[in-house]
């Protein structure tokens, strides 16, 4: 796996800020895009995000956080899963 120094996390339930496009991600030095969110992410918004990325011609590698009812989304569009973990959550016992 290539070294990833800069990653951008995109929530498919949210729009990009005004003036930002997926085509501009490489200009920021972004090595990879992580798709994940804080709510129940479903296939429809992920497909919309992927369609927007494809339309922009962006080829930055994609990773996805596990999500609700991930069925046939992965295919060959993603490099793999990234599992978030909180290292300072305190005693989980």
matplotlib code that plots the C-alpha trace (Angstrom):
import matplotlib.pyplot as plt

x = [0.0, 1.2, 2.0, -0.9, 0.0, -3.1, -6.7, -10.0, -13.1, -16.3, -19.7, -22.1, -25.0, -23.5, -22.7, -19.2, -18.7, -19.5, -16.8, -15.3, -15.4, -14.0, -11.8, -10.0, -9.0, -5.6, -4.8, -4.9, -2.4, -5.1, -3.7, -7.0, -10.6, -12.4, -16.2, -17.9, -20.3, -21.8, -25.3, -26.7, -25.0, -26.9, -26.2, -28.2, -26.0, -22.8, -23.8, -24.5, -21.1, -19.4, -21.3, -20.1, -16.5, -16.7, -18.1, -15.2, -12.6, -11.0, -8.9, -7.8, -8.0, -11.2, -11.6, -14.8, -15.7, -18.1, -21.7, -25.2, -26.4, -23.4, -24.4, -23.0, -21.3, -17.7, -17.0, -13.7, -14.4, -12.8, -9.3, -10.6, -12.2, -10.8, -12.0, -12.2, -11.1, -10.9, -7.6, -8.5, -12.0, -11.0, -11.7, -14.0, -14.4]
y = [0.0, 3.5, 5.9, 8.2, 11.5, 13.6, 12.2, 13.9, 12.5, 13.1, 12.6, 11.5, 13.1, 16.5, 18.7, 20.1, 23.7, 26.4, 26.6, 23.2, 20.3, 16.8, 17.9, 20.3, 17.6, 16.9, 20.6, 20.3, 17.4, 14.9, 11.4, 9.5, 10.2, 8.4, 8.1, 7.9, 9.8, 10.5, 9.3, 6.2, 6.3, 4.5, 3.5, 6.3, 9.2, 7.1, 6.5, 10.2, 11.0, 8.4, 9.8, 13.3, 12.1, 10.2, 13.2, 15.3, 12.9, 12.5, 9.4, 9.8, 6.5, 5.9, 4.1, 3.5, 3.2, 0.3, 1.5, 0.4, -2.2, -2.1, -4.6, -4.3, -1.0, -2.0, -3.5, -2.1, 1.6, 1.3, 0.4, -1.0, -0.3, 2.0, 1.2, 4.3, 3.9, 6.3, 6.1, 8.5, 7.2, 6.3, 3.0, 1.0, -1.9]
z = [0.0, -0.9, 1.9, 2.6, 4.2, 3.6, 3.6, 3.4, 5.0, 3.1, 4.7, 1.9, 3.8, 3.4, 0.4, -0.3, 0.8, -1.8, -4.4, -3.6, -6.0, -6.1, -8.9, -6.6, -4.0, -5.7, -5.4, -1.6, -1.6, -0.7, -1.2, -0.4, 0.3, 3.1, 2.9, 6.2, 8.3, 11.7, 10.9, 9.3, 5.9, 3.3, -0.3, -2.0, -0.8, -1.3, -4.9, -5.4, -4.0, -6.2, -9.3, -8.4, -8.0, -11.4, -13.2, -11.9, -13.3, -9.9, -9.5, -5.9, -4.1, -2.1, 1.2, 3.1, 6.8, 7.5, 7.3, 7.6, 5.1, 2.9, 0.2, -3.2, -3.0, -2.8, -6.2, -7.5, -6.6, -3.2, -2.1, 1.2, 4.6, 7.2, 10.7, 13.0, 16.6, 19.4, 21.3, 24.1, 25.0, 28.6, 30.3, 28.1, 30.7]

ax = plt.figure().add_subplot(projection="3d")
ax.plot(x, y, z, "-o")
ax.set_aspect("equal")
plt.show()
